[in-house]
Amino acid sequence: MPRYAQSADDLLSSDDVLSMSGLEFMQGIREGCHPAPPIGETLGYTLHEISDGRAVFRGAPEFKTTNPMGTVHGGWYGTLLDSAMACAVMTKVPRGSVYTTLEYKINILRSIPLGMMIDCIGDVNHAGRSTGVATGEIRGVDDGKLYATGSTTCIIMKIR
């Protein structure tokens, strides 16, 4: 079970983040050495796998993630895809640099049933000095079906 940050004081300092590569930072979250971001606890997903150019989050939508029609809100899909795609880019960010999402797009292909476990996979297509591009998909863990896709462009900024 991940240790989620409960306040800003629980998060790593900027100096700590800048002292390691993005891959080292993400591995620290996966291994429980660094606190996981609170959005994962709020929306019911965790970092399941991390490697160079790839991030996989696993979770299941709950009732609290539904829209007024009782289906999973599009923001849940978008947040998971943004997390997986951007964290995949983060694995390519060198020590002394940070990133942020510049834009992302999602396509919801079918509704995810409440409580169904999914994997949200982000893969880097390009990571350069100032930009990173990644794609993502949400797939059912048990059925393997594709539920949504996405793409992102992130800006990479050298701080030190």
JOUR-V552051 format. One record per backbone hydrogen bond with DSSP energy under -1.0 kcal/mol. NH is the residue of the N-H (numbers start at 1). CO is the residue of the C=O. E is the energy in kcal/mol with one decimal. If there is no record, write none. Layout:
NH | CO | E
NH | CO | E
This chain:
5 | 36 | -2.7
10 | 7 | -1.6
17 | 13 | -2.4
18 | 14 | -2.8
19 | 15 | -1.0
20 | 17 | -1.3
22 | 93 | -3.1
25 | 21 | -2.4
26 | 22 | -2.6
27 | 23 | -2.7
28 | 24 | -2.0
29 | 25 | -1.5
30 | 26 | -2.4
31 | 27 | -2.5
32 | 29 | -1.1
33 | 28 | -1.8
34 | 28 | -1.9
36 | 3 | -2.7
40 | 37 | -1.4
42 | 38 | -2.4
43 | 39 | -2.5
44 | 40 | -1.1
45 | 40 | -2.4
46 | 58 | -2.5
48 | 56 | -2.8
49 | 56 | -2.0
51 | 54 | -2.4
54 | 51 | -2.3
55 | 122 | -2.1
56 | 49 | -2.6
57 | 120 | -2.6
58 | 46 | -2.6
59 | 118 | -1.9
60 | 44 | -1.3
65 | 62 | -2.3
66 | 63 | -2.0
67 | 71 | -2.7
70 | 67 | -2.2
73 | 65 | -2.9
76 | 73 | -1.5
77 | 73 | -1.0
78 | 74 | -2.5
79 | 75 | -2.7
80 | 76 | -2.3
81 | 77 | -2.6
82 | 78 | -2.7
83 | 79 | -2.5
84 | 80 | -2.7
85 | 81 | -2.7
86 | 82 | -2.3
87 | 83 | -2.3
88 | 84 | -1.7
89 | 85 | -1.8
90 | 86 | -2.4
91 | 87 | -1.3
92 | 89 | -2.3
93 | 90 | -1.6
96 | 18 | -1.2
97 | 94 | -1.7
98 | 157 | -2.4
100 | 155 | -1.6
102 | 153 | -2.5
103 | 153 | -1.8
105 | 151 | -2.5
107 | 149 | -2.7
109 | 147 | -2.6
110 | 147 | -1.6
115 | 61 | -3.1
116 | 113 | -2.0
118 | 59 | -3.2
119 | 139 | -2.9
120 | 57 | -3.2
121 | 137 | -2.8
122 | 55 | -3.1
123 | 135 | -2.7
124 | 53 | -2.4
125 | 133 | -3.1
126 | 133 | -1.9
128 | 131 | -3.3
132 | 154 | -2.4
133 | 126 | -3.2
134 | 152 | -1.7
135 | 123 | -2.4
136 | 150 | -2.3
137 | 121 | -1.8
138 | 148 | -2.7
139 | 119 | -2.7
140 | 145 | -2.0
141 | 117 | -2.4
144 | 140 | -1.4
147 | 138 | -3.4
148 | 138 | -1.1
149 | 107 | -2.2
150 | 136 | -2.1
151 | 105 | -2.0
152 | 134 | -2.5
153 | 103 | -2.3
154 | 132 | -3.4
155 | 100 | -2.6
156 | 130 | -2.3
157 | 98 | -3.0
159 | 96 | -2.6
160 | 96 | -2.3
